[in-house]
Amino acid sequence: MPVSSLTLAPKWRAFFLVAGAVAGGVAAAPTTGAGGSNPTFLQLSQPDQAEGRKALEEFRRVGIEGEYYLEFDLRVMPRRGDERVLHGKLWGGRNGQGAILRVAITDEAGHEHRLLMQNGENPAVWRSDSGAETPRQVDAFAPLVDGVELTAFELQMPYIYWPDASLETVSRVRGRPAHVFLFRPPAAWAAAHPEISAVRASLDTQYHAPVQSELLDPTGRALRTLSLVDLRKVGDQYIVKTVDLRNDQTRDKTRFQVTAAALGLEFAGAVFEPAHLSEDIASPSPGQLTRIAP
């Protein structure tokens, strides 16, 4: 189901804000400086910042109901060179801090790369690769796997918790009204990542779903763009089916595509504990999975 054709669904929840997730729209409006606005139509009044704060608070609360499991493909599509496909698994849920994800990706050599991503006001990422007995905390901007554009930062979307957020406009993105926010990083984060001045994100006004996000450099140019491609209904909930991440400098792209899903699950607490990241976790039985064709 394309984003532009989304119809009413009372129990719809966005996956990638699941942790927040990765998700962005497909049609970008013209980009201006990091402190400027980004309208796609004539706006006769200033954006209502109170309305923006309310929408953002709602967005932080939404997500797939309960705990869930996804299988996915990472399709690596460089501008030059051969494409490749990696297979992965994802366990998701929420705790007192916010959304939390456990991800396992198998590379071409058969090595499994495991990550645990905690979202919220104090986000964190832990990693345990094949042969690593002790999980270690890592930078969210490290690639999930070498040669893949997608990082934990896109899956978490921690910027939705940054306190310096402003509503730039209410615009139409792929035919749907969206709040367009500009998120500026806290001082400590900005010092660690001077190449990123802000994140611009478009959130559907009705469903509070992430439609598009751009990482902006100090001149306001987009460095990376995350775009929601389509959705899929599983049971009575819609989940993200396909998301594209494009490196706007190299034009390389990575596509995250869900191939199977199981919702309404309950996991043992150890699934989301950093100390247990190096341990094997069983996947749901085939009978619990809804297969999703590419």
C-alpha positions in Angstrom: 0.0 0.0 0.0 1.6 3.3 -1.1 1.8 6.0 1.6 -0.3 8.3 -0.6 -3.2 5.9 -0.6 -3.4 5.3 3.2 -7.0 5.1 4.3 -8.5 5.3 7.8 -7.3 2.6 10.2 -8.1 3.2 13.9 -5.4 0.8 15.2 -2.7 1.9 12.7 0.7 2.2 14.3 3.9 3.2 12.7 6.8 0.7 13.0 9.7 2.9 12.6 9.2 4.9 15.4 8.9 2.0 16.7 11.9 3.2 18.2 11.2 5.8 16.4 12.3 4.4 13.6 13.4 4.9 10.4 10.9 6.2 8.0 10.5 9.1 5.8 8.5 10.2 3.0 9.3 9.9 -0.6 8.8 13.4 -1.9 11.0 16.0 -0.4 10.2 19.7 -0.4 12.8 22.2 -1.3 15.5 22.4 1.3 16.7 25.7 2.8 19.2 26.4 5.6 19.0 24.5 8.8 17.4 27.4 10.5 14.9 28.2 7.7 11.6 27.0 6.6 10.6 24.4 4.0 7.1 25.2 2.8 5.5 23.6 -0.3 2.6 26.1 -0.3 1.9 29.7 0.7 1.6 29.8 4.4 -0.2 33.0 5.6 0.5 32.6 9.3 3.3 31.4 11.6 3.3 27.7 12.5 1.4 27.0 15.8 4.2 25.8 18.0 1.7 24.6 20.7 0.1 22.4 18.0 3.6 21.2 17.1 4.5 20.2 20.6 1.2 18.3 21.0 1.8 16.4 17.8 5.3 15.6 18.8 4.3 14.3 22.2 1.7 12.0 20.4 4.3 10.8 18.0 6.6 9.8 20.8 3.9 7.5 22.2 2.8 5.7 19.1 4.2 2.4 17.9 3.2 -1.2 17.2 1.0 -2.5 20.0 2.8 -4.9 22.3 5.9 -6.8 21.4 6.6 -8.0 17.9 9.1 -9.8 15.6 10.1 -8.9 12.0 12.2 -10.6 9.4 13.7 -8.3 6.8 16.1 -7.9 3.9 18.7 -5.1 3.5 19.1 -4.5 -0.2 22.4 -2.6 -0.7 22.2 -0.6 -3.9 25.4 1.4 -4.6 25.5 3.9 -7.4 28.4 1.9 -8.8 29.1 -1.7 -8.3 27.0 -4.8 -7.6 23.9 -5.0 -5.4 23.8 -7.4 -2.5 21.1 -8.5 -0.1 21.6 -9.3 3.6 19.0 -11.0 5.8 18.0 -9.8 9.3 15.7 -10.3 12.2 14.2 -7.7 14.6 12.5 -8.0 18.0 10.7 -4.9 19.2 8.9 -3.5 22.2 8.8 -0.7 24.8 10.1 -0.2 28.3 10.0 2.6 30.8 12.5 4.6 28.7 10.9 4.3 25.3 10.9 2.0 22.4 13.6 -0.7 22.2 14.8 -2.9 19.3 17.0 -6.0 19.1 18.4 -6.6 15.6 20.4 -9.4 14.1 21.9 -9.2 10.6 23.8 -12.0 8.8 26.5 -11.0 6.4 27.7 -12.8 3.3 30.3 -14.7 5.3 27.6 -16.0 7.6 28.7 -13.8 10.6 25.8 -12.4 12.6 25.9 -8.8 13.8 23.7 -8.1 16.8 22.5 -4.7 18.0 20.3 -3.5 20.9 18.9 0.0 20.5 17.2 1.9 23.3 15.3 5.0 22.4 14.2 7.8 24.7 15.7 10.9 26.3 18.9 8.9 27.0 19.3 6.7 23.9 22.0 4.0 23.7 23.2 1.3 21.3 25.0 -1.9 22.2 26.7 -4.3 19.7 27.9 -7.9 19.8 29.4 -9.4 16.6 30.2 -13.0 15.9 32.7 -14.2 18.4 32.3 -11.2 20.7 31.3 -12.5 24.2 30.8 -9.1 25.8 28.4 -6.6 24.2 29.9 -3.1 23.9 28.2 0.3 23.7 28.8 1.9 20.3 28.1 5.1 18.3 24.7 5.1 16.7 26.2 6.4 13.5 28.2 3.2 12.8 26.8 1.2 9.9 24.7 -1.8 10.9 27.1 -3.8 8.7 30.1 -2.7 6.7 29.0 -1.3 3.3 25.4 -0.6 4.4 24.2 3.0 4.6 21.6 2.3 7.3 22.7 2.9 10.9 21.1 2.6 14.3 20.5 6.3 14.3 17.9 5.9 11.5 16.2 3.0 13.3 16.0 4.8 16.6 15.2 8.3 15.5 16.5 9.7 18.8 16.1 13.3 17.6 12.4 13.2 18.3 13.5 13.6 22.0 15.8 16.6 21.4 14.4 19.6 23.4 15.2 22.1 20.6 12.4 21.3 18.2 10.3 23.7 16.1 7.4 23.3 13.8 8.4 24.8 10.4 5.2 24.4 8.5 2.2 22.2 7.9 2.6 21.0 4.3 1.6 18.2 2.0 4.0 15.3 1.5 3.0 12.7 -1.0 -0.5 14.0 -1.0 -1.0 13.9 2.8 -0.8 16.8 5.3 2.3 16.6 7.4 3.9 18.5 10.3 7.4 19.5 9.2 9.7 19.8 12.2 13.3 21.0 12.5 15.2 19.2 15.3 18.5 20.8 16.6 20.9 18.7 18.5 21.9 19.3 22.2 25.3 20.8 22.6 27.1 17.6 23.7 25.7 15.7 20.7 26.5 18.5 18.3 30.1 18.6 19.6 30.5 14.9 18.9 28.9 15.2 15.4 29.8 18.6 14.0 28.9 17.4 10.5 25.2 17.3 11.4 23.5 20.7 12.2 19.9 19.5 12.4 17.3 16.9 11.3 14.2 17.9 9.3 11.4 15.4 9.7 7.8 15.3 8.2 5.2 13.6 10.3 1.7 12.7 9.0 -0.8 15.0 10.8 -3.5 12.3 11.1 -1.5 9.2 12.0 1.6 10.9 13.4 3.6 8.6 11.1 7.1 9.4 10.0 7.0 10.3 6.3 10.5 11.6 5.6 13.6 12.7 7.5 16.8 14.5 6.3 20.1 14.9 8.1 21.3 18.4 7.4 24.9 19.6 7.3 25.9 23.1 8.6 25.0 24.7 5.3 21.5 23.2 5.3 22.1 20.6 2.6 20.7 17.1 3.0 23.4 14.5 3.8 21.1 11.5 4.1 17.4 11.1 3.4 15.2 8.4 4.9 11.9 7.8 2.9 8.9 5.7 3.7 8.0 3.7 0.5 5.0 1.6 1.5 3.0 0.0 4.3 1.5 -3.5 4.9 -1.5 -4.4 7.0 -0.9 -7.3 9.4 -3.9 -8.3 11.4 -5.6 -5.0 12.3 -2.4 -2.9 12.3 -0.4 -1.3 9.6 3.4 -1.7 9.7 6.1 -0.2 7.6 7.0 -2.6 4.7 9.7 -0.7 2.8 12.0 2.2 3.8 14.8 3.7 1.7 17.9 5.4 3.0 19.8 7.5 0.4 23.2 9.0 0.9 22.6 12.3 -0.8 26.4 12.8 -1.4 27.3 9.5 -3.0 23.7 8.5 -4.2 24.2 5.1 -2.7 21.1 3.6 -1.2 20.0 0.9 1.2 16.5 -0.5 1.2 15.0 -2.0 4.4 12.2 -4.4 3.4 10.1 -6.5 5.8 9.5 -10.0 4.6 7.6 -11.5 7.6 6.0 -10.3 10.8 4.5 -11.6 14.0 2.6 -9.2 16.3 1.1 -9.4 19.7 4.0 -11.4 21.2 5.5 -11.6 24.7 9.3 -12.0 25.1 11.4 -12.9 28.1 12.9 -9.9 29.7 16.4 -11.0 28.7 15.7 -10.3 25.0 16.1 -6.6 25.6 19.0 -6.7 28.1 22.5 -5.7 26.9 24.1 -8.4 29.0 22.2 -11.1 27.0 22.9 -9.7 23.5 25.5 -12.3 22.7 23.0 -15.1 23.5 20.9 -16.8 20.9 17.2 -15.9 20.8 14.7 -18.3 19.1 12.5 -16.9 16.4 8.7 -17.3 16.5 7.4 -20.5 15.0 6.5 -20.4 11.2 2.8 -20.6 12.2 3.0 -17.3 14.0 4.5 -15.5 11.0 2.7 -13.5 8.3 4.8 -13.7 5.2 5.0 -10.5 3.2 5.9 -10.8 -0.5 8.6 -8.4 -1.8 
